[in-house]
Amino acid sequence: MAKKIDISDGRAALDAVRSALAAGEKPARPASATAVRYLLQLLDEKAPGNSVEVRVPPFGAVQVVQGPRHTRGTPPNVIEMDAATWIALATGAEDWADVYAAGRVHASGTRADLHDLLPLRP
């Protein structure tokens, strides 16, 4: 990830997304993008490494968790989900096991599990 997102900017984006969802509205794309990237940044800070790639298209991806590093092609441990699911998981609004069981998270690889790392504390 390129530029580090300031805590106040990240929290403001999360608040904007939560407010929109509570009102039954679709969050603004810039707020969603910032919130997703901010939460990915927090995950990277909590579990630095290169063995698991977490993707939240189209907004961002990050490699996290200590372990074997991959350098070419698709990594062996990949987790992918949409922005709303990522925000809900990262903030504790939803549980990893429930979201995974519902098929809202696509995970491949023996290390592709974030249940011990979530929720984050934004």
All heavy atoms as an XYZ file, in Angstrom:
905
protein
N       0.854     -1.171      0.000
C       0.000      0.000      0.000
C       0.898      1.232      0.000
O       1.926      1.240      0.649
C      -0.930     -0.016      1.208
C      -1.907     -1.166      1.097
S      -3.239     -1.359      2.279
C      -3.111     -0.115      3.438
N       0.479      2.213     -0.696
C       1.308      3.381     -0.920
C       1.374      4.286      0.310
O       2.173      4.079      1.203
C       0.792      4.138     -2.129
N       0.550      5.288      0.350
C       0.598      6.296      1.392
C      -0.200      5.854      2.620
O      -1.301      5.336      2.509
C       0.013      7.592      0.825
C       0.056      8.746      1.755
C      -0.564      9.965      1.105
C      -0.866     11.001      2.156
N      -1.824     11.981      1.701
N       0.367      6.087      3.791
C      -0.297      5.716      5.033
C      -1.486      6.644      5.291
O      -1.385      7.858      5.146
C       0.696      5.785      6.188
C       0.151      5.226      7.465
C       1.223      5.062      8.509
C       0.595      4.458      9.734
N       1.558      4.064     10.733
N      -2.600      6.049      5.654
C      -3.818      6.818      5.930
C      -3.795      7.262      7.384
O      -3.585      6.456      8.298
C      -5.069      5.977      5.640
C      -5.106      5.615      4.152
C      -6.337      6.716      6.056
C      -6.154      4.590      3.791
N      -4.013      8.542      7.600
C      -4.054      9.119      8.930
C      -5.229      8.540      9.719
O      -6.298      8.283      9.162
C      -4.189     10.641      8.809
C      -4.166     11.317     10.151
O      -3.096     11.362     10.781
O      -5.252     11.778     10.591
N      -5.040      8.337     11.015
C      -6.076      7.758     11.869
C      -7.378      8.548     11.779
O      -8.459      7.969     11.638
C      -5.605      7.689     13.338
C      -4.489      6.666     13.468
C      -6.750      7.345     14.272
C      -3.810      6.664     14.828
N      -7.298      9.871     11.830
C      -8.526     10.677     11.799
C      -9.240     10.541     10.456
O     -10.477     10.476     10.406
C      -8.234     12.146     12.114
O      -7.335     12.680     11.174
N      -8.495     10.454      9.361
C      -9.109     10.258      8.043
C      -9.746      8.882      7.936
O     -10.839      8.728      7.391
C      -8.074     10.432      6.929
C      -7.558     11.852      6.816
O      -8.243     12.782      7.301
O      -6.465     12.036      6.235
N      -9.063      7.869      8.462
C      -9.607      6.512      8.435
C     -10.866      6.387      9.256
O     -11.863      5.804      8.812
N     -10.844      6.952     10.439
C     -12.040      6.893     11.310
C     -13.197      7.687     10.719
O     -14.356      7.275     10.813
C     -11.693      7.390     12.708
C     -10.828      6.416     13.466
C     -10.503      6.909     14.850
N      -9.717      5.909     15.577
C      -9.110      6.155     16.713
N      -9.179      7.359     17.271
N      -8.418      5.210     17.312
N     -12.904      8.828     10.110
C     -13.962      9.629      9.478
C     -14.606      8.859      8.328
O     -15.828      8.878      8.155
C     -13.395     10.958      8.979
N     -13.792      8.164      7.544
C     -14.329      7.359      6.442
C     -15.188      6.223      6.977
O     -16.276      5.954      6.448
C     -13.192      6.814      5.587
N     -14.733      5.564      8.034
C     -15.535      4.496      8.642
C     -16.860      5.023      9.159
O     -17.902      4.396      8.974
C     -14.767      3.850      9.798
C     -13.765      2.783      9.434
C     -12.943      2.383     10.660
C     -14.457      1.573      8.853
N     -16.828      6.185      9.816
C     -18.064      6.796     10.313
C     -19.018      7.112      9.170
O     -20.228      6.899      9.281
C     -17.763      8.070     11.115
C     -17.111      7.774     12.460
O     -17.173      6.610     12.918
O     -16.534      8.712     13.040
N     -18.490      7.617      8.058
C     -19.324      7.943      6.899
C     -19.962      6.685      6.316
O     -21.154      6.680      5.957
C     -18.498      8.672      5.833
N     -19.195      5.609      6.239
C     -19.729      4.343      5.716
C     -20.802      3.805      6.646
O     -21.886      3.415      6.211
C     -18.591      3.304      5.525
C     -19.153      1.916      5.262
C     -17.682      3.742      4.391
N     -20.529      3.793      7.932
C     -21.512      3.300      8.913
C     -22.798      4.122      8.881
O     -23.895      3.574      8.952
C     -20.916      3.322     10.317
C     -19.874      2.269     10.548
C     -19.350      2.397     11.964
N     -18.323      1.424     12.258
C     -17.302      1.650     13.069
N     -17.169      2.823     13.660
N     -16.412      0.722     13.301
N     -22.664      5.439      8.793
C     -23.849      6.310      8.744
C     -24.690      6.027      7.512
O     -25.915      5.965      7.589
C     -23.438      7.783      8.755
O     -22.825      8.112      9.971
N     -24.044      5.877      6.374
C     -24.770      5.585      5.133
C     -25.496      4.251      5.240
O     -26.677      4.147      4.886
C     -23.813      5.582      3.944
N     -24.817      3.239      5.748
C     -25.444      1.917      5.875
C     -26.610      1.949      6.856
O     -27.645      1.333      6.612
C     -24.409      0.872      6.295
C     -23.328      0.558      5.260
C     -22.276     -0.364      5.852
C     -23.936     -0.035      3.998
N     -26.444      2.677      7.963
C     -27.521      2.784      8.955
C     -28.750      3.480      8.373
O     -29.878      3.191      8.768
C     -27.023      3.535     10.195
N     -28.528      4.380      7.412
C     -29.629      5.098      6.765
C     -30.196      4.314      5.576
O     -31.073      4.803      4.871
C     -29.154      6.478      6.312
N     -29.639      3.121      5.344
C     -30.103      2.311      4.231
C     -29.610      2.800      2.880
O     -30.195      2.482      1.846
N     -28.528      3.556      2.896
C     -27.967      4.110      1.668
C     -26.655      3.419      1.320
O     -26.011      2.817      2.178
C     -27.696      5.609      1.850
C     -28.936      6.415      2.179
C     -28.610      7.837      2.597
O     -27.417      8.200      2.636
O     -29.550      8.573      2.906
N     -26.280      3.535      0.062
C     -24.992      3.014     -0.370
C     -23.918      4.029      0.019
O     -24.040      5.218     -0.286
C     -25.007      2.806     -1.884
C     -23.744      2.176     -2.410
C     -23.827      1.913     -3.895
C     -22.522      1.323     -4.387
N     -22.544      1.064     -5.820
N     -22.847      3.579      0.686
C     -21.782      4.520      1.062
C     -21.121      5.135     -0.170
O     -21.039      4.494     -1.221
C     -20.786      3.657      1.824
C     -21.541      2.439      2.224
C     -22.589      2.235      1.173
N     -20.656      6.355     -0.021
C     -19.935      7.018     -1.111
C     -18.660      6.236     -1.412
O     -17.975      5.753     -0.506
C     -19.596      8.453     -0.722
N     -18.346      6.119     -2.683
C     -17.171      5.338     -3.104
C     -15.872      5.830     -2.448
O     -15.078      4.999     -1.977
C     -17.071      5.355     -4.625
C     -15.956      4.468     -5.158
C     -15.997      4.385     -6.683
N     -14.836      3.712     -7.218
C     -14.739      2.412     -7.414
N     -15.755      1.636     -7.118
N     -13.646      1.881     -7.906
N     -15.607      7.141     -2.388
C     -14.357      7.581     -1.739
C     -14.288      7.181     -0.262
O     -13.227      6.800      0.222
C     -14.371      9.101     -1.902
C     -15.263      9.354     -3.075
C     -16.308      8.273     -3.015
N     -15.421      7.246      0.440
C     -15.430      6.849      1.853
C     -15.185      5.356      1.982
O     -14.415      4.909      2.834
C     -16.756      7.230      2.506
N     -15.820      4.562      1.127
C     -15.611      3.106      1.157
C     -14.154      2.770      0.869
O     -13.550      1.942      1.553
C     -16.504      2.401      0.134
O     -17.849      2.471      0.517
N     -13.591      3.411     -0.139
C     -12.204      3.141     -0.509
C     -11.248      3.463      0.635
O     -10.368      2.661      0.967
C     -11.827      3.942     -1.756
N     -11.435      4.613      1.249
C     -10.561      5.009      2.358
C     -10.742      4.085      3.549
O      -9.762      3.666      4.176
C     -10.809      6.476      2.751
O     -10.542      7.307      1.619
C      -9.921      6.897      3.917
N     -11.985      3.738      3.874
C     -12.248      2.844      5.007
C     -11.606      1.481      4.783
O     -10.957      0.930      5.683
C     -13.744      2.698      5.227
N     -11.753      0.927      3.592
C     -11.160     -0.376      3.275
C      -9.647     -0.310      3.394
O      -9.021     -1.154      4.047
C     -11.569     -0.844      1.860
C     -10.666     -1.970      1.369
C     -13.022     -1.274      1.838
N      -9.040      0.678      2.795
C      -7.577      0.796      2.817
C      -7.051      1.039      4.232
O      -6.002      0.520      4.619
C      -7.131      1.900      1.869
C      -7.358      1.518      0.415
C      -6.995      2.637     -0.544
N      -7.338      2.250     -1.897
C      -7.961      3.036     -2.763
N      -8.277      4.293     -2.431
N      -8.248      2.595     -3.967
N      -7.781      1.821      5.004
C      -7.391      2.079      6.390
C      -7.413      0.780      7.199
O      -6.467      0.476      7.938
C      -8.325      3.124      7.003
C      -8.104      3.367      8.470
C      -6.909      3.902      8.937
C      -9.099      3.071      9.393
C      -6.710      4.131     10.290
C      -8.910      3.300     10.744
C      -7.716      3.827     11.196
O      -7.512      4.051     12.534
N      -8.467     -0.009      7.038
C      -8.562     -1.268      7.775
C      -7.524     -2.287      7.309
O      -6.987     -3.036      8.122
C      -9.981     -1.832      7.676
C     -11.040     -0.989      8.402
C     -12.442     -1.431      8.024
C     -10.834     -1.041      9.913
N      -7.212     -2.302      6.019
C      -6.128     -3.158      5.533
C      -4.797     -2.715      6.131
O      -3.953     -3.541      6.498
C      -6.056     -3.141      4.008
C      -7.166     -3.888      3.266
C      -7.086     -3.608      1.769
C      -7.120     -5.380      3.544
N      -4.602     -1.427      6.256
C      -3.394     -0.873      6.870
C      -3.283     -1.337      8.326
O      -2.204     -1.739      8.778
C      -3.463      0.652      6.789
C      -2.373      1.405      7.481
C      -2.587      2.917      7.327
O      -2.588      3.433      6.219
N      -2.797      3.594      8.437
N      -4.400     -1.304      9.055
C      -4.389     -1.748     10.445
C      -4.085     -3.247     10.547
O      -3.365     -3.678     11.449
C      -5.731     -1.444     11.123
C      -6.072      0.027     11.321
C      -7.437      0.153     11.995
C      -5.005      0.746     12.127
N      -4.629     -4.032      9.618
C      -4.333     -5.463      9.601
C      -2.849     -5.695      9.365
O      -2.222     -6.527     10.030
C      -5.165     -6.169      8.533
C      -4.923     -7.675      8.385
C      -5.298     -8.412      9.673
C      -5.708     -8.212      7.198
N      -2.265     -4.944      8.436
C      -0.838     -5.053      8.147
C       0.001     -4.694      9.370
O       1.022     -5.333      9.642
C      -0.480     -4.170      6.951
C       0.968     -4.309      6.528
O       1.462     -5.445      6.479
O       1.599     -3.279      6.244
N      -0.429     -3.702     10.120
C       0.296     -3.305     11.325
C       0.185     -4.376     12.413
O       1.122     -4.623     13.153
C      -0.228     -1.971     11.853
C       0.114     -0.792     10.955
C      -0.613      0.500     11.334
O      -1.372      0.512     12.340
O      -0.438      1.500     10.619
N      -0.987     -5.023     12.498
C      -1.233     -6.032     13.521
C      -0.536     -7.352     13.201
O      -0.070     -8.043     14.104
C      -2.745     -6.259     13.658
C      -3.128     -7.218     14.760
C      -4.638     -7.272     14.909
C      -5.049     -8.142     16.090
N      -6.500     -8.118     16.282
N      -0.491     -7.719     11.917
C       0.061     -9.022     11.522
C       0.966     -8.881     10.302
O       0.652     -9.376      9.224
C      -1.075     -9.989     11.229
N       2.094     -8.193     10.457
C       2.979     -8.004      9.298
C       3.525     -9.337      8.798
O       3.711    -10.270      9.570
C       4.095     -7.114      9.853
C       4.092     -7.352     11.322
C       2.662     -7.661     11.685
N       3.751     -9.402      7.511
C       4.302    -10.607      6.921
C       3.948    -10.690      5.451
O       3.438     -9.732      4.873
N       4.192    -11.840      4.862
C       3.965    -12.002      3.431
C       3.350    -13.349      3.064
O       3.437    -13.761      1.915
C       5.291    -11.863      2.675
C       5.867    -10.485      2.808
O       6.721    -10.251      3.654
N       5.395     -9.566      2.004
N       2.751    -14.062      3.993
C       2.277    -15.396      3.659
C       0.796    -15.456      3.266
O       0.365    -16.464      2.712
C       2.552    -16.369      4.807
O       1.746    -16.070      5.916
N       0.037    -14.419      3.541
C      -1.391    -14.396      3.195
C      -1.688    -13.084      2.490
O      -1.316    -12.017      2.977
C      -2.290    -14.520      4.450
C      -3.761    -14.451      4.077
C      -1.990    -15.802      5.213
N      -2.379    -13.162      1.369
C      -2.792    -11.952      0.669
C      -4.283    -11.740      0.888
O      -5.085    -12.625      0.602
C      -2.490    -12.053     -0.827
C      -2.792    -10.742     -1.553
C      -2.166    -10.693     -2.930
O      -0.920    -10.735     -3.015
O      -2.927    -10.637     -3.903
N      -4.632    -10.572      1.408
C      -6.027    -10.204      1.627
C      -6.397     -9.195      0.553
O      -5.775     -8.141      0.450
C      -6.246     -9.608      3.040
C      -7.704     -9.219      3.239
C      -5.795    -10.596      4.114
N      -7.416     -9.546     -0.239
C      -7.847     -8.702     -1.353
C      -9.268     -8.210     -1.124
O     -10.156     -8.992     -0.797
C      -7.823     -9.497     -2.651
C      -6.480    -10.047     -3.031
C      -6.584    -10.929     -4.248
N      -5.285    -11.473     -4.638
C      -5.131    -12.449     -5.511
N      -6.185    -12.979     -6.115
N      -3.933    -12.892     -5.803
N      -9.444     -6.906     -1.327
C     -10.767     -6.289     -1.258
C     -10.926     -5.441     -2.519
O     -10.717     -4.235     -2.516
C     -10.938     -5.430      0.018
C     -12.361     -4.914      0.128
C     -10.550     -6.222      1.264
N     -11.255     -6.123     -3.639
C     -11.344     -5.391     -4.905
C     -12.551     -4.463     -4.929
O     -13.569     -4.782     -4.316
C     -11.480     -6.495     -5.950
C     -11.840     -7.732     -5.228
C     -11.488     -7.543     -3.787
N     -12.452     -3.323     -5.556
C     -11.316     -2.820     -6.312
C     -10.416     -1.903     -5.496
O      -9.579     -1.206     -6.052
C     -12.006     -2.029     -7.429
C     -13.177     -1.414     -6.731
C     -13.643     -2.488     -5.753
N     -10.583     -1.904     -4.171
C      -9.949     -0.880     -3.352
C      -8.552     -1.184     -2.839
O      -7.766     -0.277     -2.615
C     -10.846     -0.520     -2.172
C     -12.184      0.009     -2.588
C     -13.343     -0.586     -2.138
C     -12.287      1.084     -3.446
C     -14.586     -0.101     -2.519
C     -13.525      1.578     -3.841
C     -14.673      0.975     -3.373
N      -8.229     -2.439     -2.611
C      -6.905     -2.685     -2.080
C      -6.609     -4.141     -1.809
O      -7.498     -4.997     -1.836
N      -5.349     -4.399     -1.537
C      -4.860     -5.721     -1.163
C      -3.621     -5.524     -0.311
O      -2.909     -4.531     -0.452
C      -4.532     -6.539     -2.405
N      -3.391     -6.472      0.569
C      -2.228     -6.388      1.444
C      -1.750     -7.805      1.738
O      -2.548     -8.737      1.799
C      -2.570     -5.616      2.738
C      -3.561     -6.359      3.605
C      -1.346     -5.289      3.545
N      -0.440     -7.942      1.888
C       0.135     -9.220      2.300
C       0.456     -9.126      3.780
O       1.102     -8.166      4.225
C       1.377     -9.543      1.486
C       1.049     -9.861      0.053
C       2.264    -10.279     -0.742
O       3.349    -10.435     -0.220
N       2.058    -10.453     -2.038
N      -0.014    -10.121      4.523
C       0.116    -10.120      5.975
C       0.494    -11.507      6.487
O       0.554    -12.458      5.714
C      -1.198     -9.652      6.650
C      -1.494     -8.192      6.315
C      -2.377    -10.530      6.239
N       0.717    -11.635      7.747
C       0.967    -12.860      8.498
C       2.374    -13.421      8.210
O       2.729    -13.650      7.059
C      -0.107    -13.954      8.238
C       0.178    -15.186      9.090
C      -1.517    -13.430      8.510
N       3.111    -13.618      9.278
C       4.455    -14.205      9.172
C       4.370    -15.599      8.580
O       3.418    -16.323      8.825
C       5.100    -14.290     10.555
C       5.434    -12.957     11.166
C       6.585    -12.263     10.470
O       7.477    -12.888      9.933
N       6.555    -10.939     10.485
N       5.359    -15.959      7.815
C       5.395    -17.295      7.239
C       6.112    -17.287      5.911
O       6.770    -16.310      5.556
N       5.965    -18.377      5.153
C       6.650    -18.468      3.861
C       6.240    -17.330      2.936
O       5.064    -16.998      2.834
C       6.189    -19.806      3.294
C       5.592    -20.544      4.435
C       5.156    -19.538      5.437
N       7.214    -16.762      2.286
C       6.977    -15.637      1.385
C       6.889    -16.149     -0.051
O       7.636    -17.021     -0.456
C       8.130    -14.649      1.501
C       8.004    -13.448      0.612
C       9.271    -12.593      0.684
N       9.101    -11.443     -0.153
C       9.002    -10.204      0.290
N       9.094     -9.962      1.571
N       8.831     -9.211     -0.544
N       5.959    -15.597     -0.805
C       5.898    -15.936     -2.221
C       6.371    -14.728     -3.017
O       6.248    -13.597     -2.572
C       4.478    -16.339     -2.646
C       3.586    -15.162     -2.829
N       2.982    -14.524     -1.780
C       3.233    -14.478     -3.943
C       2.282    -13.495     -2.236
N       2.416    -13.444     -3.537
N       6.939    -14.972     -4.188
C       7.475    -13.852     -4.957
C       6.923    -13.764     -6.370
O       7.047    -12.731     -7.000
C       9.010    -13.936     -5.053
O       9.371    -15.209     -5.599
C       9.640    -13.770     -3.681
N       6.328    -14.845     -6.880
C       5.833    -14.809     -8.259
C       4.485    -15.495     -8.354
O       4.222    -16.480     -7.682
C       6.813    -15.530     -9.182
C       8.155    -14.851     -9.235
C       9.059    -15.524    -10.189
N       8.487    -15.405    -11.544
C       9.051    -15.882    -12.617
N      10.178    -16.537    -12.534
N       8.497    -15.728    -13.796
N       3.630    -14.951     -9.207
C       2.334    -15.575     -9.454
C       1.359    -15.387     -8.314
O       1.550    -14.564     -7.431
N       0.313    -16.170     -8.334
C      -0.714    -16.097     -7.306
C      -0.183    -16.696     -6.013
O       0.345    -17.805     -6.018
C      -1.969    -16.867     -7.758
O      -2.423    -16.310     -8.981
C      -3.064    -16.779     -6.709
N      -0.334    -15.990     -4.908
C       0.146    -16.526     -3.641
C      -0.656    -17.769     -3.235
O      -1.807    -17.925     -3.629
C      -0.073    -15.386     -2.656
C      -0.961    -14.423     -3.319
C      -0.910    -14.665     -4.785
N      -0.060    -18.651     -2.442
C      -0.752    -19.874     -2.053
C      -1.894    -19.650     -1.058
O      -2.765    -20.497     -0.925
C       0.354    -20.731     -1.433
C       1.394    -19.772     -1.013
C       1.308    -18.610     -1.955
N      -1.872    -18.548     -0.346
C      -2.904    -18.240      0.645
C      -3.548    -16.906      0.289
O      -2.933    -15.849      0.446
C      -2.281    -18.158      2.044
C      -1.606    -19.453      2.427
O      -2.259    -20.453      2.659
N      -0.280    -19.444      2.458
N      -4.778    -16.972     -0.186
C      -5.477    -15.774     -0.637
C      -6.850    -15.706      0.020
O      -7.576    -16.706      0.089
C      -5.647    -15.772     -2.173
C      -6.450    -14.561     -2.619
C      -4.297    -15.795     -2.864
N      -7.193    -14.509      0.483
C      -8.513    -14.243      1.036
C      -9.078    -13.062      0.260
O      -8.410    -12.037      0.126
C      -8.433    -13.895      2.534
C      -7.834    -15.071      3.313
C      -9.805    -13.515      3.065
C      -7.461    -14.737      4.739
N     -10.297    -13.219     -0.249
C     -10.911    -12.141     -1.028
C     -12.361    -11.961     -0.606
O     -13.073    -12.927     -0.356
C     -10.829    -12.463     -2.522
C     -11.276    -11.314     -3.388
C     -10.950    -11.516     -4.854
O      -9.860    -12.054     -5.164
O     -11.781    -11.120     -5.683
N     -12.773    -10.694     -0.541
C     -14.154    -10.362     -0.174
C     -14.481     -8.964     -0.670
O     -13.599     -8.209     -1.058
C     -14.334    -10.447      1.337
C     -13.566     -9.386      2.115
S     -13.347     -9.789      3.847
C     -11.850    -10.767      3.785
N     -15.768     -8.614     -0.623
C     -16.170     -7.273     -1.038
C     -15.940     -6.282      0.101
O     -15.658     -6.665      1.243
C     -17.628     -7.265     -1.511
C     -18.615     -7.629     -0.414
O     -18.519     -7.104      0.715
O     -19.515     -8.447     -0.689
N     -16.070     -5.012     -0.222
C     -15.775     -3.948      0.748
C     -16.681     -4.006      1.969
O     -16.211     -3.877      3.104
C     -15.884     -2.581      0.066
N     -17.981     -4.194      1.769
C     -18.914     -4.215      2.900
C     -18.588     -5.356      3.861
O     -18.633     -5.182      5.086
C     -20.348     -4.323      2.394
N     -18.253     -6.517      3.315
C     -17.908     -7.666      4.155
C     -16.628     -7.393      4.930
O     -16.555     -7.653      6.136
C     -17.756     -8.937      3.294
O     -19.001     -9.180      2.622
C     -17.386    -10.138      4.135
N     -15.617     -6.841      4.263
C     -14.359     -6.531      4.940
C     -14.566     -5.539      6.075
O     -14.062     -5.722      7.180
C     -13.326     -6.017      3.943
C     -12.092     -5.453      4.598
C     -11.621     -4.185      4.475
C     -11.193     -6.130      5.488
N     -10.479     -4.039      5.230
C     -10.204     -5.222      5.866
C     -11.149     -7.412      6.007
C      -9.163     -5.547      6.733
C     -10.102     -7.741      6.885
C      -9.129     -6.814      7.227
N     -15.309     -4.495      5.820
C     -15.547     -3.481      6.858
C     -16.286     -4.107      8.038
O     -15.940     -3.874      9.197
C     -16.293     -2.266      6.273
C     -15.355     -1.509      5.312
C     -16.792     -1.345      7.383
C     -16.043     -0.443      4.473
N     -17.292     -4.927      7.757
C     -18.049     -5.581      8.831
C     -17.164     -6.521      9.652
O     -17.232     -6.534     10.887
C     -19.238     -6.337      8.247
N     -16.329     -7.303      8.990
C     -15.432     -8.214      9.703
C     -14.388     -7.457     10.517
O     -14.148     -7.768     11.685
C     -14.706     -9.126      8.707
C     -15.486    -10.294      8.157
C     -14.703    -10.959      7.033
C     -15.796    -11.295      9.252
N     -13.762     -6.487      9.883
C     -12.668     -5.765     10.531
C     -13.126     -4.955     11.741
O     -12.360     -4.757     12.676
C     -11.971     -4.861      9.523
N     -14.372     -4.508     11.727
C     -14.884     -3.701     12.834
C     -15.630     -4.527     13.875
O     -16.077     -3.996     14.884
C     -15.807     -2.579     12.322
O     -16.905     -3.172     11.626
C     -15.054     -1.620     11.422
N     -15.800     -5.823     13.609
C     -16.485     -6.683     14.574
C     -17.992     -6.712     14.428
O     -18.684     -7.309     15.253
N     -18.523     -6.086     13.379
C     -19.970     -6.104     13.167
C     -20.442     -7.501     12.753
O     -21.603     -7.853     12.974
C     -20.371     -5.073     12.111
N     -19.537     -8.279     12.150
C     -19.847     -9.650     11.773
C     -18.675    -10.546     12.149
O     -17.547    -10.078     12.295
C     -20.142     -9.765     10.279
C     -21.412     -9.031      9.877
C     -21.911     -9.430      8.511
O     -22.230    -10.620      8.326
O     -21.965     -8.551      7.639
N     -18.966    -11.836     12.288
C     -17.979    -12.815     12.715
C     -17.411    -13.576     11.522
O     -18.143    -13.910     10.583
C     -18.662    -13.790     13.683
C     -17.718    -14.843     14.201
O     -16.798    -14.475     14.956
O     -17.886    -16.030     13.836
N     -16.104    -13.875     11.565
C     -15.424    -14.580     10.482
C     -16.131    -15.892     10.137
O     -16.389    -16.181      8.978
C     -13.966    -14.844     10.854
C     -13.252    -15.714      9.870
C     -13.090    -17.065      9.949
C     -12.637    -15.306      8.647
N     -12.407    -17.524      8.845
C     -12.120    -16.457      8.037
C     -12.477    -14.080      8.005
C     -11.442    -16.431      6.822
C     -11.799    -14.056      6.799
C     -11.298    -15.208      6.223
N     -16.423    -16.702     11.133
C     -17.024    -18.017     10.883
C     -18.363    -17.889     10.159
O     -18.650    -18.648      9.232
C     -17.187    -18.788     12.191
N     -19.187    -16.933     10.576
C     -20.503    -16.744      9.950
C     -20.370    -16.280      8.505
O     -21.053    -16.783      7.617
C     -21.333    -15.725     10.737
C     -21.661    -16.202     12.139
O     -21.655    -17.436     12.381
O     -21.915    -15.346     13.003
N     -19.512    -15.317      8.270
C     -19.332    -14.763      6.929
C     -18.701    -15.808      6.002
O     -19.105    -15.960      4.855
C     -18.489    -13.465      6.987
C     -18.113    -12.977      5.623
C     -19.259    -12.390      7.742
N     -17.748    -16.565      6.533
C     -17.113    -17.619      5.748
C     -18.127    -18.710      5.397
O     -18.211    -19.148      4.244
C     -15.917    -18.200      6.509
C     -15.159    -19.230      5.718
C     -14.258    -18.845      4.735
C     -15.363    -20.589      5.945
C     -13.562    -19.791      3.998
C     -14.672    -21.538      5.209
C     -13.775    -21.134      4.235
O     -13.097    -22.073      3.505
N     -18.916    -19.126      6.380
C     -19.924    -20.167      6.153
C     -20.975    -19.721      5.136
O     -21.511    -20.543      4.386
C     -20.589    -20.551      7.468
N     -21.264    -18.430      5.098
C     -22.253    -17.887      4.162
C     -21.685    -17.720      2.751
O     -22.407    -17.328      1.836
C     -22.782    -16.549      4.677
N     -20.394    -17.974      2.587
C     -19.775    -17.869      1.267
C     -19.461    -16.455      0.836
O     -19.211    -16.194     -0.339
N     -19.413    -15.529      1.782
C     -19.116    -14.137      1.449
C     -17.625    -13.839      1.459
O     -17.196    -12.763      1.073
C     -19.858    -13.210      2.409
C     -21.357    -13.304      2.183
C     -22.182    -12.549      3.202
N     -21.702    -11.224      3.451
C     -21.824    -10.613      4.635
N     -22.395    -11.232      5.654
N     -21.370     -9.393      4.792
N     -16.831    -14.825      1.908
C     -15.379    -14.731      1.885
C     -14.873    -15.912      1.077
O     -15.299    -17.043      1.299
C     -14.797    -14.805      3.314
C     -13.298    -14.966      3.278
C     -15.179    -13.595      4.118
N     -13.982    -15.643      0.151
C     -13.347    -16.700     -0.624
C     -11.921    -16.824     -0.106
O     -11.148    -15.869     -0.175
C     -13.371    -16.364     -2.116
C     -14.757    -16.140     -2.615
N     -15.633    -17.168     -2.864
C     -15.440    -15.008     -2.876
C     -16.797    -16.676     -3.260
N     -16.699    -15.357     -3.278
N     -11.602    -18.000      0.438
C     -10.281    -18.214      1.018
C      -9.691    -19.510      0.492
O     -10.377    -20.529      0.428
C     -10.380    -18.266      2.539
N      -8.428    -19.437      0.083
C      -7.737    -20.636     -0.374
C      -6.361    -20.688      0.261
O      -5.712    -19.657      0.448
C      -7.623    -20.644     -1.900
O      -6.840    -19.564     -2.340
N      -5.944    -21.876      0.612
C      -4.650    -22.054      1.252
C      -4.802    -22.420      2.712
O      -5.801    -22.090      3.351
N      -3.804    -23.102      3.241
C      -3.873    -23.590      4.616
C      -3.792    -22.477      5.660
O      -4.218    -22.659      6.786
C      -2.736    -24.599      4.882
O      -1.493    -23.964      4.610
C      -2.896    -25.836      4.015
N      -3.273    -21.321      5.281
C      -3.136    -20.208      6.230
C      -4.165    -19.105      5.991
O      -4.095    -18.046      6.603
C      -1.725    -19.636      6.136
C      -0.644    -20.665      6.434
C       0.732    -20.093      6.198
N       0.999    -18.987      7.081
C       1.702    -19.051      8.212
N       2.221    -20.189      8.572
N       1.891    -17.986      8.950
N      -5.116    -19.344      5.104
C      -6.079    -18.314      4.708
C      -7.248    -18.251      5.683
O      -8.374    -18.634      5.375
C      -6.558    -18.567      3.285
N      -6.970    -17.760      6.873
C      -7.981    -17.656      7.923
C      -7.612    -16.462      8.803
O      -6.501    -16.392      9.324
C      -7.989    -18.944      8.739
C      -9.106    -19.005      9.763
O      -9.600    -17.940     10.198
O      -9.476    -20.119     10.143
N      -8.546    -15.544      8.966
C      -8.262    -14.334      9.749
C      -8.979    -14.306     11.097
O      -8.951    -13.296     11.782
C      -8.675    -13.093      8.948
C      -7.920    -12.828      7.648
C      -8.502    -11.604      6.956
C      -6.445    -12.657      7.904
N      -9.626    -15.404     11.494
C     -10.457    -15.342     12.691
C      -9.690    -14.925     13.938
O     -10.248    -14.280     14.818
C     -11.230    -16.655     12.909
C     -10.460    -17.726     13.574
N      -9.653    -18.597     12.892
C     -10.371    -18.058     14.887
C      -9.101    -19.431     13.748
N      -9.506    -19.133     14.967
N      -8.407    -15.276     14.040
C      -7.630    -14.882     15.225
C      -7.180    -13.418     15.191
O      -6.756    -12.881     16.210
C      -6.378    -15.756     15.340
C      -6.687    -17.164     15.813
O      -7.772    -17.380     16.398
O      -5.852    -18.054     15.579
N      -7.284    -12.772     14.030
C      -6.800    -11.393     13.889
C      -7.917    -10.360     13.912
O      -7.642     -9.163     13.993
C      -6.019    -11.257     12.568
C      -4.766    -12.128     12.483
C      -4.190    -12.061     11.079
C      -3.739    -11.690     13.514
N      -9.153    -10.816     13.808
C     -10.283     -9.890     13.741
C     -11.148    -10.007     14.980
O     -11.243    -11.069     15.561
C     -11.119    -10.202     12.493
C     -10.385    -10.067     11.157
C     -11.276    -10.533     10.021
C      -9.911     -8.648     10.930
N     -11.803     -8.928     15.398
C     -11.824     -7.635     14.747
C     -10.590     -6.802     15.068
O      -9.874     -7.068     16.022
C     -13.080     -6.982     15.315
C     -13.222     -7.569     16.690
C     -12.708     -8.992     16.552
N     -10.406     -5.788     14.247
C      -9.355     -4.802     14.466
C      -9.899     -3.732     15.396
O     -11.100     -3.662     15.644
C      -8.923     -4.186     13.131
C      -8.423     -5.184     12.103
C      -8.289     -4.515     10.736
C      -7.114     -5.804     12.530
N      -9.067     -2.873     15.862
C      -9.521     -1.765     16.726
C      -9.246     -0.447     16.017
O      -8.233      0.195     16.237
C      -8.807     -1.802     18.078
C      -9.071     -3.063     18.857
C     -10.504     -3.106     19.378
N     -10.772     -4.385     20.012
C     -11.842     -5.125     19.746
N     -12.711     -4.728     18.843
N     -12.031     -6.254     20.368
N     -10.171     -0.046     15.123
C      -9.946      1.177     14.340
C     -10.027      2.410     15.196
O      -9.541      3.434     14.903
C     -11.042      1.165     13.290
C     -12.060      0.218     13.766
C     -11.398     -0.701     14.753
